[in-house]
Amino acid sequence: MSLPRSTPSAQGLDAAGLRDFVTALESDGLAPHSVMVARHGQVVAEGWWHPYAAERPALVYSLSKTVTATAVGLLVDEGRLSLDAPVLGFFPEIDSGEVAPLWADVLVKHCLSMTVGHEVDAWEEVARRARSSWSGSPDADADADADGAADDGIRHVFATTPTVAPGTVFTYNQAATYLLSRIVTRVTGVGVVEVLRGRLLGELGVDDIPWHRDPQGHVLGFSGAHLTTEAILTLAQLYLGRGVLGERRLLSRQWCDEATTGFGPTDLRPDVNPDWARGYGYSFWMQKVGYRGDGAYGQFLVVLPEHDVALAVTSEQENMQATLDLVWRHLLPAVDRAGSPAADAELAELLSSRRLEPATGGPAEGSDMTLARASDSDLSRRYSGATIRRDGSSWVVDLRRDEHVLTVHVGAGEWAASTLTSGGYDLPVVASGGWRDGDTFVADVVVIETPHRFEVLGRRSTGEARLRWRLMPLNGPDPLDLAARRTG
C-alpha cells in the first residue's frame, strides 16, 4: 500500500516549521538523503536528495532491529512464540552443560530489551570466535540451507558469557537481535524477511527487503536491512496507530504498547546524548517526545504519539542527537500552528529540488592514466589502484580489486550509474567528477543504496590514486561488503 497524501496545513501543521527543519538539516551539515513526514496518517511532506530516490531502498543499519522485533511481534500475536520462552530451548543442538549457567535464564524478552546479561556488546567476541567474516561480505561462503550442527553462528553466541542476571542490566548488544533472527527461523522454518513478506511487506509498499546475511545465509537481524523511506514511515505509522494501519489491524495493541515502553537508563552521558538516556523498549529508543528506531549515520523512524506525527529521515552523518534536536526546535512547534497553502507550496517546491551536487571538472589532454594506490587511502587494501580513461564526453574509473577490475562510470557534472559485481552480489553506485586541472582527477562515488560515498583522487604528478571514504561503513572498508542484492 501507499500512504495517502495531504498538505501540511490541511493536517494542522505549519509548513514553515517543516521548511526550517529541512533547511537546518542541510545548513548544520547533517547530510540528509530523504525526509518524509505524516500527520493523522497522511503524508504531508516528502523529498529525496537526488540521486537518492523514492523507489530506492537504503541500508538502515540498526533500524533493522526494529524490523526484526516486528517479525517477533507478529509471531507473538499469532501465539507461535512466547516472550517468556528460554532462548536455549530453540537450539537443542547446543549442550546446555557446555555454556555459561546464566544462559539458561535468558528469555526472548531479554533479547528484545537488550537485557541478556552481557555488560558489553557480545558481537565483537562472536566475530572474534567465528571462522568466517561476519560483515555480510558477498565473498563469504554462504549456505542458505545450513541451520544445524554445522552452523557456527549460534555456537559462537552461546560461547559468550553473560556476567549479570538477565533482565537486570541494559547493554546495547548486537548478539541479542541476531538470536531473535535465528529464533524466528527456528519457529517458522523461514527467515525474518519471509515472515514479513507473508504478513507485512505489502503494507509497507515493498515486495522484498535486501538484507546482509551471515556466512550461513541467515539475515543478521541487528543490521543490514535495506528499506525505502516510505517503508520506514509506514512502519512508524503502524506503531503510531498501535498496530492499525489504514483500516487493518496488523499488530496487537498489547505488543505495540509493550514494545514502545522503556526500561531504565541507557546512557552514562545524558549531557551529550539525552535522547539515548530515556530508556529502551523492544528495539525502540525512548526520547524527549515519543520514541524511535534508528540506525548509524542518521537513519530515523520517529513516532510522536501525542501529536499524531510520524517521521522518516535517511542521511550520512555522525551527530544523530543533532537531528533530534532539530525535530524539537522546528518540527514540534509547527504542530497545531496555523499554516497556509502558500507555505505548503513553498515547502513542496523546496523538497522537490533537493540534490547532492555532482562533481564537475574540465577536459584533460593525454592518454589513459593508470595509478597505484596512495598510502593515505582507506578503502580495503584489496584495492591496489585505479585506471582513469575517457568514455566519450565523460570518464570511467577502473578500480583494481585483487585480480579483478570494477568499472565505475563517472558523469561530467551529472551522476552516472554503474553496478559493481562480485561473488554473486551486485552493488549499485552513481558517480560524478572530472579533471580539476591538468594534474588532478576527482570522482565522487555514491554507494546509492547505503548512506555512504567515497572519493577517487588521482594525480598524474605522483602516479597515485587516493581512495577514501567520507564516513567509513560499519561493514568495513571494502565497498563490496555493502552489497545485499544477489546478481540476477
N, C-alpha and C positions, 0 to 999 in steps of 0.2 A: 504494500500500500504506500501511498504518498500522503504525507500530512497535508491538510487543507491550508490554503493561503489566505492571508488578510493583510491589512495595513496596521502599522503601529497605533495610529490614532483611533482606528475602529476598535482596537482591543485595549484601549486605555493606557497606551504607552506614548511618551513623548519621543518622537524620532530624533529630536535634537540631542537627547541624552545618549541614544544609541550611536548617533554620529560621533559624539565626543568620545565614546568608548572605543570605536573603531579607529579614529584618528590617533588616540592616545596609544593604542597598541602599536601603531607604526612609529609615532614620534618617540616613544620610550624604548624603541629597539627590541620589541618583543616578537618581531618577525612573523606576523600571522600568515597562515596559508588559507584558512577559511573561518567563517563565522556564521552561525545560524541561531536565531532567537525565536522562541514560540511563547505565546501567551494565550491562555484559555484554549490550548490545543491547536492554535492556528499559527503557522509560520508568518512572522511579521518582518523579518529581516534575514537576508541570506546573501553571501558573497564569497567568491574564491579569488585568490591572488593568482592570476594566470602566470604560468601554465598549469597550476593546480586547477581542478575542475570538479564539478558536482558528481560526475559519474565515476571518478577515480577513487578507489579505496586507498587508505593510507595507514601505515604502521602506527598503532596507538599505544605501543609499549604496555605499561601496567594497567591501562584501561581494559586490557584483555582480562584481568582478574574479575572485573565486574561482569563481563560476558560469561566467563566460566561459572561464576557464582549464580548467574541467572539460569544456566543449564541445570545446576544443582537444585535451584528453587523449583523448576518445573518438575523435576523428579520427586522432590519432597511433596509437592502438591498432589502428585499422582499416587502417593503412598508407596512409591518404589524405593525410597531412600529416607532414612531417619537421621535427623541431626544428632541424635544420641548414639548412633552406631559407632563402635570402635573401628578405627581405620585398619588395624591389623587383620580384622576379620575378612576384609575384601581380598587379602593376599595370602591364601593358605600355603603357598609355596615358601613363605618366609617362616623359618623356625623361630617361634617367639622366644625360645630359650636362648637364642643367639643375639638378641637385640637388647638394648638398654631397657630396664624394667619399666620406666615411665611410658614407653611406647604403648603399653597395654591400656593406659588410661587416656590416650589421645582419641578424641571423638571427631566426627565430621564437623561439628560446630566449632571446634578449636581451630581447624584448618581455615574455616571461613572467617573467623575473627582474629586470625594471626596470634593465637594464644596456645600454640602447640607445646611450649615449654623450652624452646630454644631461646637463648639470650642474645644470640647474634644470628643473622641470616644464614641458614644452613646450606644454601645453594652453593656457596663457594667451596664448602667441604665436599658436597656431592660432585661438583665438577672436578675437583682435585682427584677424587677416587675413580671417576669414570674413565674408561679406556678410550672413549671417543670424544670428539668435540661436542659440547652442549650448546653451541651457539646457534644451532639450526642451519649450519652450513650446508649448501647444496652438494658439497663434496663428501658429506658424511655417508657412510654405508647404511642406508635406511632399509629396514624390513618392516613394512606396514602391518604384516600379519603376526609379528612376534609379540606375544603378550604373556609369556610364561617363564619357565626357569631360565631360558636363555637371555632374558631381558635384564640388563644390568641396572636400569634406571631406578626401579623400586628398591632393589637391594642396596644401592648406594644411599638412598634416602634413609632407609631403616638402619644403615650403618652409622648414621649420625646419632648423637646422644642428647636428648632433652635433659636440661640441667635443673629445671624447676617444675613444679607440679603443673600439668596442663590446665589452662583456664585462668592462671594467676598473673601472667606477665605478657604484655603485648610486645612482639618483635616483628617488624616487617620482614616477611620470610617467604622467599620465592618457592621453597620446597613445599610449603603448606598448600599452595594453589596447584602445584604440579601433582600432588597427591589427589586433590579434588578431580583434576582432569582424568587421572588414571582410574579413580573410583567410578566416575561416570561411565567409562568404558567397561569396567567390570560389571556394573549393574545392567547395562543396556546391550552390551556386545558391540556397540559402535562408539565413535568418539563424540566430543563436545559439539563439533560442527554438525554432525549428523543428527544429534538430538535436537539442536536448534533448528535444523532445516525442516524437520517434520512438524515443528510447533511454533516457530517464531520468525524465521528468516524472511518469509514472505511479508510479514507485518513490518519488518524493518526495511523493506524495499530492496532486498538483495537476495540472490539465489545461492551465494556461497560466501565464505569468509576465508580468504587465503590466510594461512597461519604457519608460523615457524614450528618445526617439529624436532623431536629428539631423534637420535640415530636409529631408533626402532620404529619411527614413523608416527609417534603419538604427539598430538599438539601439546606445546609446553604448558598451556593454561595460564601461566602468570604473565606471559608476554607473547608477542608475535602475531596477534590478531591484526588484520587489516580491515578497516571499516570506512564506508563513505561517511561524510559529515552528516547527511540526513539519517543514516542508520544510528549514529551516535545520538542525535537529537531525538529520534523516535524512541530509543531505549530510555533516554531521560524522561520523555513524556509518559512512557509506560509506568515508570516508578512514581512520577508526579501524580498519575491517575490511580495510584495504589493498586496497580495490576490491571487496570482497564485502559484499553487503547481504542479510541473511537467508541463503538458500541459493544466491543467484545471484551470479556474478561479473559486475560491470558495468564495472569499470576494471581494467587490468592492475596487478599488484603493482609492476612496474617504474615505471609512471607515478606511482603514489601515493608511492612512496619518493622518487623524484626531485623531485616537486612539493613535498614537505614537508621537503626538505633546505635549510638556509640557506646563503646566500652572503654572507660578510663582514659587517662592521659597517654599521649603517644609520642611526645617530642620533648626532649630536655631543654630545647631552646625556643620556647614560645615567643621570646622577644624578637627572634629572627623570622620564624615561620609560624605565626599564630594560628593559621588555618590548618596546620598539621599537629596541633596540640589539643584538639577539642574532642577526640575520640574517634574510634574506627568501628564500623559495623561489619557486615558481611561483604567485604570488598568495596565499601563506601567510606569515605572520609567525612567527618562532620566539619562544619565550617561556621563562620560568623553568622550566616543565614543559610539554613538548609543544609545540603550535603552534596557530595560529588563523587564521581570516579575520575581518576586522572592517570596520565602516563607521562613518562620522561619527555623532556624538551617541549612541554606545553601542549599536551593533548587533554582536553577537558570535556566532561559531561557534568553539567551543573544543574541542580534542581533547587528551586526556591519555592517551597510549598506554600508559604504564607502569602506569596504574591502570584501564584499560579503561572510561574515563568520557568521555562527550560532553556538551556543554553548549551551550544556545542562550539568548541574552538579547537583548531589544529594549528600548530606553529613549530618553529625551531628556535628555542631559546632556553636558557638555564634558570631564569629567575621566575619560577612559577608563582610564587606569592604575589609578584607584581601584577600578574594578570587578574588574580582575585581582588587585589586592592583596587584595580580599575573597575571591576564589577561593582564594588561597594561605592566607589566615588562617582561613577557616571550612570551605570545601568540601573541600579537600585533606586536612586532618586527620580528616575524617569517613569517609574511605575505609578499609575494613577495621577500623573501630571498631564495637564492639558497639552495636547499636541495639535497638529494641523495637517491638512493634505499637502500643503507646501513643504513642510518639514519631511513628511513621508516621501515625497518625490525627490527631495534633495538627498535623503539617505539612500534611496534606491539607486539614484544615479551614481553616488559615491561608491556603493558596493559593486555596481556593475563595471566600474572602471579600474578596479584594483589589479595590480600586476607586479610580478617580480621583474625588474628592469633587465632586459637582456644585455649581455656584454657586447661591446662593439669594438671594431678595430679597422685599421686601414689596410691597404694592399701591401704585400711584401714580395719583392722580387727574389728570384733564385729557385733552386730545386728543393725537393722534399728534404726535411730535416729529421735525422734520427738522433735521439738524445738518450743519454744514460740517466739513471735515477740519481737525483740530487740527495746529498746527505741529510738535508733538513726535511725530507719527505716523511709523511706519517701514514700513508696507505701501507697496506701489508707489504712486507719485504718480498713477497712473491711477485710484485710488480717491479721489473728491473729497468723500465724506461718507457719511452714513447717515440712514435714517429708522427710527424705533422706533415700532412700533404694536402694539396689543393684538390677540391672537388667542384669544378665549375666555378661559381662565384662564391662558394663557401669552403669550409675546411673539414678535414677528417683527422681525428687523433686515434692512432692505433696504439693501445696500451699493451705492453708485453707482460703477460702473466704466465710464469713458468715457461712452458714450451708453446703456449697458445697466444693468439692475438685477439683482443677485444676491441671492436671498432665503434667509435663514438663519432657521430655526425655533429658538426658544430655550425650552428646558424650564424650568419653575419648580421648582427642586430636583431635577431629573432631566435626563437627556440626551435631547434631541430630534434626530432625524436629518433631514438635507437633502442635496440634491445640487446642486452648483454646476455649470453647464454653459456652455461657450464653445468655439467653434472646433471642434466635433465631439468634444470630450472632456468627461468627467464627473469631478467631484471630490467624493467623499462627505465630509461633515463631520457632527459632532454638536456641539450647543451647549447650555449651561445658563446661567441667570442671572436677573436681575430688578433691581428698584429697591433700592438700598441705603438710600435716603432719598428725599424728595420732589424732590431735585435731581439725583441721580446714578443712572444705569443702567449695569450691567456685564453683558456677555455673554462667557463663556469659550468659544471656538470651537476644537474639536479637529479637525484635519485627519486623520481617523481611520485612513487607510491610509499615514500617514507618522509620523515621530516628533514632528511639530510641532503647535503650538497658538498662537492669537493672541487678543488681548483687544480688545473694543469697549467703550470707556468714554465714555458720553455725559453731558453736563451741560446742564441747562436754563439755568442762570445764564449760561453763556458761549455757548450755541448751537453748541458744537463737539463732535465725536466724535474721541477719540484711538484710533487703530488701531495696535496694537503687537504684534510677535512676542515670544513668550517667548524663543526662540532662533531667529535668522534662518536660514531654509533656505539651503543651498548653491546651490540653483537660482535664488535671487534673491528680491526682496521681494513678488512677486505670488503669492498662493496658487494661482492657476490654472496657474502654471508647475510645480506639483507634480502636475498631472493626468496620469495614464498610461492611463486607460481610455477607449477610444473609445465615443462615445454609441451605445447600441443594441447 
